[in-house]
Amino acid sequence: MTEFGNILLYIIGGAICISLVWVASFVLAPRRPNPEKLTTYECGEEVMGNANIQFNVRFYIIGLIFLIFDVEILFLFPWATIFADKKLIAASSSWGIFSFVEMMIFVAILLVGLAYAWVNGDLAWTTPKPIESPRINPVPDEVYAKVNERYA
């Protein structure tokens, strides 16, 4: 059997396992819906008000910056592991110098990105509070309450 045949067998086996688990959960899982189970779960807290609120964009920007730098830092671990091997470095001194210079260029590019985010104020939490516009809610809360009472 070729390698493509092995891959096909893994795909078929995975699809069969997923299908069996899905069917077993559909057949064996109890279904007893009640009003409490059908409510929205919000981290263990009772839901208050409408969920259509605006988040500050800084939360997303900080999250993206963290994700970018977190992923980029992962490239340092294999380099540090290989660079720490003294025998490998001693066998080829030019390779050691080349890898060190290459990683310093990579770290410099990361620092330029960090400086760019810092200068643009993306890391500052103490920016002026934006002027809030009036909240437009097309459906009044009373209508939601009536619908919830009807189906509870």
DRENMAR-273160 format. One line per field, with one value per atom (N, C-alpha, C): x, y, z; atom name; residue number from 1; residue in three letters. Coordinates in nm, 3 decimals, padded with zeros to 5 digits, always signed. Each point is the difference from the previous one (the first is absolute). Example, Ala and Ser with C-alpha at 12.3 -4.5 7.8 and 13.67 -1.06 7.14 Angstrom:
! residues 2
u	[+01.319, -00.089, +00.090, -00.035, +00.082, -00.077]
v	[-00.569, +00.119, +00.120, +00.105, +00.119, +00.109]
w	[+00.780, +00.000, +00.000, -00.072, +00.006, +00.073]
atome	[N, CA, C, N, CA, C]
num	[1, 1, 1, 2, 2, 2]
residu	[ALA, ALA, ALA, SER, SER, SER]
//
This chain:
! residues 152
u	[+00.084, -00.084, +00.090, -00.042, +00.079, -00.028, +00.079, -00.020, -00.135, -00.044, -00.131, -00.110, +00.019, -00.097, -00.008, +00.115, +00.001, -00.074, +00.023, -00.069, -00.150, -00.040, -00.142, -00.060, +00.072, -00.051, -00.016, +00.095, -00.012, -00.121, -00.023, -00.115, -00.130, -00.008, -00.122, -00.020, +00.107, -00.011, -00.043, +00.057, -00.040, -00.146, -00.045, -00.140, -00.093, +00.039, -00.083, -00.006, +00.113, +00.002, -00.085, +00.013, -00.079, -00.148, -00.034, -00.140, -00.056, +00.077, -00.047, -00.022, +00.090, -00.017, -00.121, -00.020, -00.113, -00.132, -00.008, -00.122, -00.024, +00.106, -00.017, -00.049, +00.051, -00.047, -00.144, -00.038, -00.137, -00.097, +00.041, -00.088, -00.005, +00.114, +00.008, -00.022, +00.018, -00.009, -00.145, -00.026, -00.138, -00.036, -00.126, -00.048, -00.120, +00.025, -00.107, +00.012, -00.040, +00.013, -00.095, +00.047, -00.085, +00.044, -00.078, +00.035, +00.140, +00.046, +00.132, +00.110, -00.018, +00.101, +00.003, -00.111, -00.007, +00.043, +00.034, +00.045, +00.144, +00.038, +00.136, +00.094, +00.110, +00.099, +00.111, +00.024, +00.102, +00.095, +00.091, +00.104, -00.057, -00.112, -00.057, -00.079, -00.013, -00.072, -00.134, -00.095, -00.129, +00.017, -00.064, +00.010, -00.083, +00.061, -00.070, +00.003, -00.116, -00.008, +00.026, +00.018, +00.020, +00.148, +00.029, +00.139, +00.066, -00.074, +00.056, +00.068, +00.118, +00.076, +00.128, +00.058, +00.120, +00.122, +00.097, +00.126, +00.100, +00.092, +00.105, +00.093, +00.040, +00.084, +00.137, +00.042, +00.131, +00.011, -00.111, +00.005, +00.043, -00.055, +00.033, +00.143, +00.042, +00.135, +00.104, -00.022, +00.093, +00.002, -00.115, -00.006, +00.077, -00.016, +00.072, +00.150, +00.039, +00.144, +00.058, -00.071, +00.047, +00.013, -00.100, +00.002, +00.117, +00.022, +00.110, +00.134, +00.024, +00.129, +00.014, -00.110, +00.005, +00.040, -00.057, +00.035, +00.143, +00.041, +00.135, +00.105, -00.030, +00.095, +00.021, -00.098, +00.017, +00.117, +00.034, +00.114, +00.134, +00.000, +00.125, +00.037, -00.097, +00.029, +00.083, -00.035, +00.087, +00.140, +00.008, +00.130, +00.082, -00.061, +00.073, +00.044, -00.081, +00.036, +00.120, -00.001, +00.112, +00.122, -00.021, +00.111, +00.068, -00.072, +00.058, +00.088, -00.011, +00.083, +00.141, +00.092, +00.137, +00.075, -00.027, +00.070, -00.036, -00.129, -00.045, +00.060, +00.007, +00.056, +00.151, +00.069, +00.145, +00.036, -00.086, +00.028, +00.001, -00.083, -00.007, -00.014, +00.111, -00.004, -00.074, +00.006, -00.070, -00.151, -00.044, -00.143, -00.050, +00.079, -00.039, -00.014, +00.095, -00.006, -00.118, -00.021, -00.111, -00.134, -00.019, -00.127, -00.023, +00.107, -00.014, -00.040, +00.065, -00.032, -00.142, -00.037, -00.134, -00.106, +00.021, -00.098, -00.003, +00.113, +00.000, -00.078, +00.008, -00.081, -00.149, -00.033, -00.139, -00.051, +00.080, -00.039, -00.009, +00.088, -00.007, -00.130, -00.042, -00.127, -00.116, +00.004, -00.104, +00.000, +00.119, +00.008, -00.051, +00.024, -00.055, -00.153, -00.055, -00.146, -00.055, +00.070, -00.043, +00.009, +00.107, +00.014, -00.109, -00.035, -00.106, -00.133, -00.031, -00.125, +00.001, +00.115, +00.011, -00.016, +00.066, -00.006, -00.142, -00.071, -00.137, -00.099, +00.046, -00.088, -00.087, +00.031, -00.081, +00.018, +00.106, +00.024, -00.042, -00.050, -00.037, -00.144, -00.019, -00.134, -00.063, +00.074, -00.051, -00.032, -00.059, -00.040, -00.129, -00.031, -00.122, -00.123, -00.099, -00.124, -00.076, -00.042, -00.072, -00.139, -00.051, -00.134, -00.099, -00.088, -00.095, -00.119, -00.037, -00.119, -00.121, -00.117, -00.118, -00.021, -00.037, -00.019, -00.132, +00.007, -00.120, -00.038, -00.114, -00.049, -00.130, +00.000, -00.121, -00.113, +00.032, -00.103, +00.007, -00.106, +00.003, +00.012, +00.054, +00.018, -00.132, -00.109, -00.131, -00.046, +00.031, -00.039, +00.074, +00.130, +00.076, -00.061, -00.040, -00.058, -00.130, -00.085, -00.126, +00.022, +00.094, +00.030, +00.054, +00.088, +00.055, -00.106, -00.095, -00.108, -00.088, -00.025, -00.089, +00.060, +00.130, +00.063, +00.067, -00.013, +00.065, -00.078]
v	[-00.117, +00.117, +00.125, +00.097, +00.122, +00.092, +00.107, +00.096, +00.071, +00.022, +00.061, -00.091, -00.130, -00.097, +00.007, +00.015, +00.014, +00.126, +00.109, +00.125, -00.016, -00.067, -00.023, -00.085, -00.102, -00.082, +00.082, +00.089, +00.086, +00.092, +00.056, +00.088, -00.076, -00.119, -00.081, -00.042, -00.044, -00.040, +00.115, +00.119, +00.117, +00.036, -00.006, +00.031, -00.101, -00.127, -00.103, +00.023, +00.030, +00.025, +00.122, +00.105, +00.121, -00.030, -00.074, -00.034, -00.087, -00.097, -00.086, +00.079, +00.088, +00.081, +00.092, +00.058, +00.090, -00.076, -00.117, -00.081, -00.047, -00.042, -00.046, +00.114, +00.118, +00.112, +00.036, -00.011, +00.029, -00.103, -00.126, -00.106, -00.005, +00.015, -00.022, +00.125, +00.118, +00.122, +00.029, +00.030, +00.035, +00.139, +00.015, +00.129, +00.039, +00.084, +00.049, +00.152, +00.070, +00.146, +00.061, +00.101, +00.078, +00.145, +00.091, +00.142, +00.035, -00.063, +00.034, -00.047, -00.118, -00.049, +00.083, +00.057, +00.075, +00.145, +00.044, +00.138, +00.013, +00.124, +00.027, -00.011, -00.072, -00.017, +00.101, +00.082, +00.104, -00.009, -00.097, -00.016, -00.013, -00.066, -00.023, +00.117, +00.105, +00.119, +00.009, +00.058, +00.025, +00.106, -00.022, +00.095, +00.123, +00.116, +00.125, +00.086, +00.037, +00.091, -00.068, +00.084, -00.046, -00.031, -00.095, -00.039, +00.087, +00.090, +00.085, +00.122, -00.021, +00.111, +00.014, +00.117, +00.024, -00.015, -00.078, -00.014, +00.099, +00.040, +00.089, -00.077, +00.062, -00.065, -00.037, +00.069, -00.028, -00.144, -00.060, -00.139, -00.092, +00.024, -00.082, +00.026, +00.126, +00.033, -00.062, +00.011, -00.061, -00.151, -00.060, -00.145, -00.041, +00.076, -00.031, +00.019, +00.107, +00.022, -00.112, -00.040, -00.111, -00.127, -00.028, -00.122, +00.003, +00.113, +00.011, -00.024, +00.068, -00.015, -00.137, -00.057, -00.134, -00.103, +00.009, -00.094, +00.022, +00.125, +00.028, -00.047, +00.009, -00.045, -00.152, -00.072, -00.145, -00.033, +00.091, -00.024, +00.006, +00.061, +00.009, -00.132, -00.083, -00.123, -00.100, -00.034, -00.092, +00.057, +00.128, +00.064, -00.009, +00.029, -00.003, -00.143, -00.098, -00.140, -00.041, +00.034, -00.035, +00.084, +00.129, +00.088, -00.037, -00.063, -00.039, -00.124, -00.073, -00.119, +00.044, -00.006, +00.049, -00.081, -00.130, -00.085, +00.041, +00.030, +00.039, +00.134, +00.091, +00.132, -00.011, -00.085, -00.014, -00.065, -00.088, -00.068, +00.098, +00.102, +00.098, +00.139, +00.067, +00.131, +00.102, -00.013, +00.097, -00.020, -00.125, -00.025, +00.066, -00.006, +00.061, +00.150, +00.064, +00.145, +00.038, -00.077, +00.027, -00.012, -00.107, -00.019, +00.108, +00.043, +00.105, +00.133, +00.036, +00.124, -00.007, -00.115, -00.015, +00.018, -00.057, +00.014, +00.141, +00.069, +00.138, +00.090, -00.030, +00.074, -00.026, -00.125, -00.036, +00.072, +00.002, +00.069, +00.150, +00.056, +00.143, +00.033, -00.087, +00.023, -00.004, -00.094, -00.004, +00.128, +00.049, +00.122, +00.121, +00.003, +00.109, -00.006, -00.120, -00.014, +00.043, -00.035, +00.042, +00.152, +00.059, +00.145, +00.070, -00.055, +00.056, -00.001, -00.114, -00.008, +00.096, +00.015, +00.088, +00.147, +00.040, +00.139, +00.036, -00.094, +00.027, +00.003, -00.034, +00.005, -00.122, -00.107, -00.121, -00.073, +00.031, -00.067, +00.085, +00.120, +00.091, -00.027, -00.018, -00.023, +00.129, +00.105, +00.124, +00.103, -00.042, +00.093, +00.069, +00.115, +00.070, -00.085, +00.014, -00.074, +00.055, -00.089, +00.049, +00.051, +00.089, +00.052, -00.108, -00.035, -00.108, +00.057, -00.071, +00.038, -00.062, +00.055, -00.060, -00.142, -00.087, -00.142, -00.018, -00.059, -00.023, -00.146, -00.025, -00.136, -00.013, -00.068, -00.006, -00.077, -00.092, -00.077, +00.035, +00.055, +00.036, -00.123, +00.020, -00.110, -00.061, +00.078, -00.052, -00.109, +00.017, -00.101, -00.130, +00.010, -00.121, -00.069, +00.078, -00.058, -00.072, +00.059, -00.064, -00.131, +00.001, -00.122, -00.108, +00.037, -00.098, -00.056, +00.083, -00.049, -00.096, +00.028, -00.085, -00.139, -00.010, -00.130, -00.063, +00.058, -00.056, -00.118]
w	[+00.000, +00.000, +00.000, -00.078, -00.010, +00.120, +00.008, +00.108, -00.012, -00.124, -00.019, +00.048, -00.014, +00.052, +00.152, +00.065, +00.146, +00.044, -00.072, +00.032, -00.018, -00.108, -00.024, +00.111, +00.046, +00.110, +00.128, +00.030, +00.118, -00.012, -00.118, -00.019, +00.018, -00.060, +00.012, +00.145, +00.067, +00.141, +00.089, -00.024, +00.078, -00.023, -00.125, -00.030, +00.067, +00.001, +00.064, +00.151, +00.063, +00.145, +00.036, -00.077, +00.028, -00.018, -00.104, -00.024, +00.112, +00.047, +00.109, +00.129, +00.034, +00.120, -00.013, -00.116, -00.022, +00.012, -00.063, +00.007, +00.143, +00.071, +00.138, +00.089, -00.016, +00.082, -00.035, -00.125, -00.042, +00.057, +00.004, +00.048, +00.153, +00.067, +00.143, +00.086, -00.055, +00.081, +00.038, +00.127, +00.040, -00.050, -00.038, -00.047, +00.085, +00.098, +00.086, +00.009, -00.105, +00.006, +00.102, +00.071, +00.089, -00.011, +00.057, -00.017, +00.050, +00.108, +00.052, -00.094, -00.060, -00.094, -00.128, -00.036, -00.125, +00.016, +00.121, +00.017, -00.046, -00.025, -00.044, +00.118, -00.017, +00.107, -00.023, +00.100, -00.013, +00.118, -00.003, +00.101, +00.140, +00.016, +00.131, +00.055, -00.076, +00.046, -00.072, +00.068, -00.064, -00.108, -00.112, -00.111, +00.033, -00.017, +00.029, -00.125, -00.048, -00.113, -00.133, -00.099, -00.136, -00.023, -00.085, -00.026, -00.107, -00.059, -00.105, +00.060, +00.061, +00.053, -00.080, +00.004, -00.077, +00.091, -00.046, +00.070, -00.056, +00.084, -00.045, -00.094, -00.106, -00.101, +00.057, +00.106, +00.059, +00.049, +00.045, +00.044, -00.115, -00.118, -00.115, -00.046, +00.002, -00.044, +00.093, +00.130, +00.096, -00.019, -00.022, -00.023, -00.125, -00.107, -00.124, +00.015, +00.069, +00.020, +00.084, +00.105, +00.082, -00.083, -00.082, -00.081, -00.099, -00.064, -00.096, +00.068, +00.112, +00.067, +00.065, +00.045, +00.060, -00.105, -00.118, -00.107, -00.047, -00.010, -00.048, +00.100, +00.128, +00.102, -00.010, -00.052, -00.017, -00.092, -00.090, -00.089, +00.075, +00.117, +00.076, +00.067, +00.034, +00.074, -00.079, -00.125, -00.075, -00.021, -00.026, -00.019, +00.127, +00.114, +00.126, +00.033, -00.033, +00.027, -00.084, -00.127, -00.087, +00.033, +00.027, +00.028, +00.132, +00.091, +00.129, -00.011, -00.113, -00.019, -00.038, +00.096, -00.021, -00.106, -00.007, -00.098, -00.142, -00.021, -00.134, -00.040, +00.094, -00.028, -00.025, +00.080, -00.015, -00.133, -00.052, -00.126, -00.116, +00.008, -00.108, +00.061, +00.017, +00.065, -00.085, -00.133, -00.085, +00.011, +00.021, +00.017, +00.129, +00.105, +00.126, -00.012, -00.068, -00.018, -00.089, -00.106, -00.092, +00.072, +00.078, +00.069, +00.105, +00.066, +00.100, -00.066, -00.109, -00.070, -00.056, -00.056, -00.056, +00.109, +00.118, +00.107, +00.056, +00.002, +00.047, -00.097, -00.130, -00.098, +00.024, +00.028, +00.028, +00.124, +00.107, +00.123, -00.024, -00.083, -00.032, -00.073, -00.091, -00.070, +00.100, +00.096, +00.103, +00.084, +00.034, +00.080, -00.078, -00.131, -00.083, +00.002, -00.010, +00.008, +00.135, +00.107, +00.133, +00.015, -00.050, +00.007, -00.082, -00.114, -00.083, +00.074, +00.065, +00.076, +00.118, +00.062, +00.116, -00.041, -00.111, -00.045, -00.044, -00.061, -00.044, +00.116, +00.121, +00.116, +00.016, -00.071, +00.009, +00.132, +00.073, +00.128, +00.119, -00.025, +00.109, +00.042, +00.131, +00.053, +00.049, +00.008, +00.057, -00.108, -00.106, -00.105, +00.043, -00.057, +00.038, -00.029, +00.086, -00.017, -00.120, -00.091, -00.118, +00.037, -00.081, +00.022, -00.042, +00.093, -00.029, -00.075, -00.105, -00.074, +00.069, -00.021, +00.063, -00.051, +00.090, -00.034, -00.071, -00.116, -00.079, +00.015, +00.060, +00.019, -00.077, -00.113, -00.082, +00.069, +00.090, +00.068, +00.148, +00.056, +00.142, +00.090, +00.119, +00.093, +00.044, -00.001, +00.039, -00.096, -00.128, -00.100, +00.027, +00.033, +00.034, +00.121, +00.101, +00.121, -00.032, -00.084, -00.036, -00.076, -00.092, -00.076, +00.092, +00.093, +00.093, +00.092, +00.042, +00.085, -00.076, -00.126, -00.080, -00.019, -00.021, -00.031, +00.122, +00.116, +00.119, +00.057]
atome	[N, CA, C, N, CA, C, N, CA, C, N, CA, C, N, CA, C, N, CA, C, N, CA, C, N, CA, C, N, CA, C, N, CA, C, N, CA, C, N, CA, C, N, CA, C, N, CA, C, N, CA, C, N, CA, C, N, CA, C, N, CA, C, N, CA, C, N, CA, C, N, CA, C, N, CA, C, N, CA, C, N, CA, C, N, CA, C, N, CA, C, N, CA, C, N, CA, C, N, CA, C, N, CA, C, N, CA, C, N, CA, C, N, CA, C, N, CA, C, N, CA, C, N, CA, C, N, CA, C, N, CA, C, N, CA, C, N, CA, C, N, CA, C, N, CA, C, N, CA, C, N, CA, C, N, CA, C, N, CA, C, N, CA, C, N, CA, C, N, CA, C, N, CA, C, N, CA, C, N, CA, C, N, CA, C, N, CA, C, N, CA, C, N, CA, C, N, CA, C, N, CA, C, N, CA, C, N, CA, C, N, CA, C, N, CA, C, N, CA, C, N, CA, C, N, CA, C, N, CA, C, N, CA, C, N, CA, C, N, CA, C, N, CA, C, N, CA, C, N, CA, C, N, CA, C, N, CA, C, N, CA, C, N, CA, C, N, CA, C, N, CA, C, N, CA, C, N, CA, C, N, CA, C, N, CA, C, N, CA, C, N, CA, C, N, CA, C, N, CA, C, N, CA, C, N, CA, C, N, CA, C, N, CA, C, N, CA, C, N, CA, C, N, CA, C, N, CA, C, N, CA, C, N, CA, C, N, CA, C, N, CA, C, N, CA, C, N, CA, C, N, CA, C, N, CA, C, N, CA, C, N, CA, C, N, CA, C, N, CA, C, N, CA, C, N, CA, C, N, CA, C, N, CA, C, N, CA, C, N, CA, C, N, CA, C, N, CA, C, N, CA, C, N, CA, C, N, CA, C, N, CA, C, N, CA, C, N, CA, C, N, CA, C, N, CA, C, N, CA, C, N, CA, C, N, CA, C, N, CA, C, N, CA, C, N, CA, C, N, CA, C, N, CA, C, N, CA, C, N, CA, C, N, CA, C, N, CA, C, N, CA, C, N, CA, C, N, CA, C, N, CA, C, N, CA, C, N, CA, C, N, CA, C, N, CA, C, N, CA, C, N, CA, C, N, CA, C, N, CA, C, N, CA, C, N, CA, C, N, CA, C, N, CA, C, N, CA, C, N, CA, C]
num	[1, 1, 1, 2, 2, 2, 3, 3, 3, 4, 4, 4, 5, 5, 5, 6, 6, 6, 7, 7, 7, 8, 8, 8, 9, 9, 9, 10, 10, 10, 11, 11, 11, 12, 12, 12, 13, 13, 13, 14, 14, 14, 15, 15, 15, 16, 16, 16, 17, 17, 17, 18, 18, 18, 19, 19, 19, 20, 20, 20, 21, 21, 21, 22, 22, 22, 23, 23, 23, 24, 24, 24, 25, 25, 25, 26, 26, 26, 27, 27, 27, 28, 28, 28, 29, 29, 29, 30, 30, 30, 31, 31, 31, 32, 32, 32, 33, 33, 33, 34, 34, 34, 35, 35, 35, 36, 36, 36, 37, 37, 37, 38, 38, 38, 39, 39, 39, 40, 40, 40, 41, 41, 41, 42, 42, 42, 43, 43, 43, 44, 44, 44, 45, 45, 45, 46, 46, 46, 47, 47, 47, 48, 48, 48, 49, 49, 49, 50, 50, 50, 51, 51, 51, 52, 52, 52, 53, 53, 53, 54, 54, 54, 55, 55, 55, 56, 56, 56, 57, 57, 57, 58, 58, 58, 59, 59, 59, 60, 60, 60, 61, 61, 61, 62, 62, 62, 63, 63, 63, 64, 64, 64, 65, 65, 65, 66, 66, 66, 67, 67, 67, 68, 68, 68, 69, 69, 69, 70, 70, 70, 71, 71, 71, 72, 72, 72, 73, 73, 73, 74, 74, 74, 75, 75, 75, 76, 76, 76, 77, 77, 77, 78, 78, 78, 79, 79, 79, 80, 80, 80, 81, 81, 81, 82, 82, 82, 83, 83, 83, 84, 84, 84, 85, 85, 85, 86, 86, 86, 87, 87, 87, 88, 88, 88, 89, 89, 89, 90, 90, 90, 91, 91, 91, 92, 92, 92, 93, 93, 93, 94, 94, 94, 95, 95, 95, 96, 96, 96, 97, 97, 97, 98, 98, 98, 99, 99, 99, 100, 100, 100, 101, 101, 101, 102, 102, 102, 103, 103, 103, 104, 104, 104, 105, 105, 105, 106, 106, 106, 107, 107, 107, 108, 108, 108, 109, 109, 109, 110, 110, 110, 111, 111, 111, 112, 112, 112, 113, 113, 113, 114, 114, 114, 115, 115, 115, 116, 116, 116, 117, 117, 117, 118, 118, 118, 119, 119, 119, 120, 120, 120, 121, 121, 121, 122, 122, 122, 123, 123, 123, 124, 124, 124, 125, 125, 125, 126, 126, 126, 127, 127, 127, 128, 128, 128, 129, 129, 129, 130, 130, 130, 131, 131, 131, 132, 132, 132, 133, 133, 133, 134, 134, 134, 135, 135, 135, 136, 136, 136, 137, 137, 137, 138, 138, 138, 139, 139, 139, 140, 140, 140, 141, 141, 141, 142, 142, 142, 143, 143, 143, 144, 144, 144, 145, 145, 145, 146, 146, 146, 147, 147, 147, 148, 148, 148, 149, 149, 149, 150, 150, 150, 151, 151, 151, 152, 152, 152]
residu	[MET, MET, MET, THR, THR, THR, GLU, GLU, GLU, PHE, PHE, PHE, GLY, GLY, GLY, ASN, ASN, ASN, ILE, ILE, ILE, LEU, LEU, LEU, LEU, LEU, LEU, TYR, TYR, TYR, ILE, ILE, ILE, ILE, ILE, ILE, GLY, GLY, GLY, GLY, GLY, GLY, ALA, ALA, ALA, ILE, ILE, ILE, CYS, CYS, CYS, ILE, ILE, ILE, SER, SER, SER, LEU, LEU, LEU, VAL, VAL, VAL, TRP, TRP, TRP, VAL, VAL, VAL, ALA, ALA, ALA, SER, SER, SER, PHE, PHE, PHE, VAL, VAL, VAL, LEU, LEU, LEU, ALA, ALA, ALA, PRO, PRO, PRO, ARG, ARG, ARG, ARG, ARG, ARG, PRO, PRO, PRO, ASN, ASN, ASN, PRO, PRO, PRO, GLU, GLU, GLU, LYS, LYS, LYS, LEU, LEU, LEU, THR, THR, THR, THR, THR, THR, TYR, TYR, TYR, GLU, GLU, GLU, CYS, CYS, CYS, GLY, GLY, GLY, GLU, GLU, GLU, GLU, GLU, GLU, VAL, VAL, VAL, MET, MET, MET, GLY, GLY, GLY, ASN, ASN, ASN, ALA, ALA, ALA, ASN, ASN, ASN, ILE, ILE, ILE, GLN, GLN, GLN, PHE, PHE, PHE, ASN, ASN, ASN, VAL, VAL, VAL, ARG, ARG, ARG, PHE, PHE, PHE, TYR, TYR, TYR, ILE, ILE, ILE, ILE, ILE, ILE, GLY, GLY, GLY, LEU, LEU, LEU, ILE, ILE, ILE, PHE, PHE, PHE, LEU, LEU, LEU, ILE, ILE, ILE, PHE, PHE, PHE, ASP, ASP, ASP, VAL, VAL, VAL, GLU, GLU, GLU, ILE, ILE, ILE, LEU, LEU, LEU, PHE, PHE, PHE, LEU, LEU, LEU, PHE, PHE, PHE, PRO, PRO, PRO, TRP, TRP, TRP, ALA, ALA, ALA, THR, THR, THR, ILE, ILE, ILE, PHE, PHE, PHE, ALA, ALA, ALA, ASP, ASP, ASP, LYS, LYS, LYS, LYS, LYS, LYS, LEU, LEU, LEU, ILE, ILE, ILE, ALA, ALA, ALA, ALA, ALA, ALA, SER, SER, SER, SER, SER, SER, SER, SER, SER, TRP, TRP, TRP, GLY, GLY, GLY, ILE, ILE, ILE, PHE, PHE, PHE, SER, SER, SER, PHE, PHE, PHE, VAL, VAL, VAL, GLU, GLU, GLU, MET, MET, MET, MET, MET, MET, ILE, ILE, ILE, PHE, PHE, PHE, VAL, VAL, VAL, ALA, ALA, ALA, ILE, ILE, ILE, LEU, LEU, LEU, LEU, LEU, LEU, VAL, VAL, VAL, GLY, GLY, GLY, LEU, LEU, LEU, ALA, ALA, ALA, TYR, TYR, TYR, ALA, ALA, ALA, TRP, TRP, TRP, VAL, VAL, VAL, ASN, ASN, ASN, GLY, GLY, GLY, ASP, ASP, ASP, LEU, LEU, LEU, ALA, ALA, ALA, TRP, TRP, TRP, THR, THR, THR, THR, THR, THR, PRO, PRO, PRO, LYS, LYS, LYS, PRO, PRO, PRO, ILE, ILE, ILE, GLU, GLU, GLU, SER, SER, SER, PRO, PRO, PRO, ARG, ARG, ARG, ILE, ILE, ILE, ASN, ASN, ASN, PRO, PRO, PRO, VAL, VAL, VAL, PRO, PRO, PRO, ASP, ASP, ASP, GLU, GLU, GLU, VAL, VAL, VAL, TYR, TYR, TYR, ALA, ALA, ALA, LYS, LYS, LYS, VAL, VAL, VAL, ASN, ASN, ASN, GLU, GLU, GLU, ARG, ARG, ARG, TYR, TYR, TYR, ALA, ALA, ALA]
//
